[in-house]
Amino acid sequence: MAQKFTPEKFVPKTVYVTYIACTPEKVWEALTRSEFTKQFFFSRTVEIEPRIGGSFAMRMPDGKYDIKGEVIEWDPPRRLSVTWGVAFEEFRELPESLVTYDIEPMGGSVKLTMTEAHQWDVPEAILAGGRQGWPLLLSSLKSLLETGKPIEINVKMGPPKEMLEAVEQACATKPWLRT
Amino acid sequence: MTEPKFVYVTYIATTAEKLWQALTDGAFTERYWFGTRIKSDWTLGATVTFLRGDTVYDSGAVLECDPPKRLSYTWSVKFHEEFRGERPSRVTFEIEQMTSGSGKRSEVKLTVVHDDFDTGSKVFRAISGGWPVVLASLKSFLETGDPLEIAGVGALKGAEERALAAARGAAA
């Protein structure tokens, strides 16, 4: 956590693009305010200090931290970039990733691009968690902003077994320390 | 080297049957697919045509048709000279009924896989930018009754030009 932040070390691994019939300001608001994230982001609340270097966190309904990070870019309503450290016990040793939301106006709609980037050679089994989650929560965000109702599908909380095994193995061998 | 494969997942508050109709009925595709009308009798091996007005933009043949769960067809670009030299690729739609939290409405998971491209395919580059727009418009259409409006009437042309520019960039 105390290392100097070097964005060029992060390589995009998962990108999800969607288009939403609303304004960039509405998308920005939905990503940064708990009354929205509670509805589309697996019931999480969000805490974000509105400045570069500010703290960023998401909490589960029981109040426990899920994600902790730092604001890397704060450019409302166009670009938000935060470091993304998973606060679960098993994940704590993993290097943090970088999540960036790009919001571009397109005629009457908005193009939203989510990019999840990593600073080490993350195994597919670990990436799988995000690749399952992002489409659901960004589909839900689109529904929420266009219809007032998020997607309601119940997801099994918690990471899949294969992902936990991959995390355990990564924490034991720490491949990110190799140069 | 791994072959290019495009995968996109979205969740839509609709029924599997309505989504199936939206994917296979030209009167529906015309609404959300920015004027593209799909035409086929959806029997195995039948021709699939993508028309704008009377112009055939793309065409293919039905590989799998299992309503309302799974649809697959080949895809050849006909209109754009730039892409005509490539062999047909393959598009597969998979629709899964989901259980919503309240149990009060139907929600489905749609997975679109577009694959069977040669390495370096320009079509692959173009469709990777195109599908998210079409599928976002499809979701809006089914959930709100209105497709997406992207930069008004000139949107499609703009999108095509961007796709072509991207393909040229990839080839350069």
Contacts between the chains, C-beta under 8 A, distances in Angstrom:
chain1	res1	chain2	res2	distance
A	17	B	132	4.2
A	18	B	10	7.6
A	18	B	132	6.3
A	18	B	136	5.0
A	19	B	132	6.9
A	19	B	133	5.8
A	19	B	136	3.8
A	19	B	137	7.1
A	19	B	148	5.5
A	19	B	150	6.7
A	20	B	136	7.3
A	21	B	140	5.8
A	21	B	144	7.6
A	21	B	146	7.5
A	21	B	148	5.8
A	21	B	149	6.8
A	106	B	150	5.1
A	106	B	151	6.0
A	107	B	149	6.0
A	107	B	150	4.6
A	107	B	151	3.0
A	107	B	152	5.6
A	107	B	155	5.9
A	108	B	148	7.7
A	108	B	149	3.7
A	108	B	150	6.9
A	108	B	151	7.6
A	108	B	152	7.3
A	109	B	148	5.1
A	109	B	149	6.2
A	109	B	150	5.1
A	135	B	8	7.7
A	135	B	9	3.9
A	135	B	10	6.1
A	135	B	11	7.0
A	136	B	9	7.9
A	136	B	11	5.6
A	139	B	10	4.9
A	139	B	11	4.1
A	139	B	12	7.3
A	139	B	139	7.0
A	140	B	11	6.9
A	142	B	136	6.9
A	142	B	139	6.5
A	142	B	140	7.7
A	143	B	11	8.0
A	143	B	13	6.1
A	143	B	139	7.7
A	143	B	143	6.0
A	146	B	140	5.9
A	146	B	143	6.4
A	146	B	144	5.5
A	147	B	13	7.5
A	147	B	143	5.3
A	147	B	144	5.8
A	149	B	13	7.3
A	151	B	11	4.8
A	151	B	13	6.4
A	151	B	100	7.7
A	151	B	107	5.9
A	152	B	13	7.9
A	152	B	100	3.9
A	152	B	101	4.0
A	152	B	102	5.7
A	152	B	105	7.3
A	152	B	107	6.4
A	153	B	11	6.2
A	153	B	98	4.7
A	153	B	99	6.9
A	153	B	100	5.6
A	153	B	101	6.9
A	153	B	107	5.4
A	153	B	109	7.8
A	154	B	99	6.1
A	154	B	100	7.4
A	154	B	101	5.1
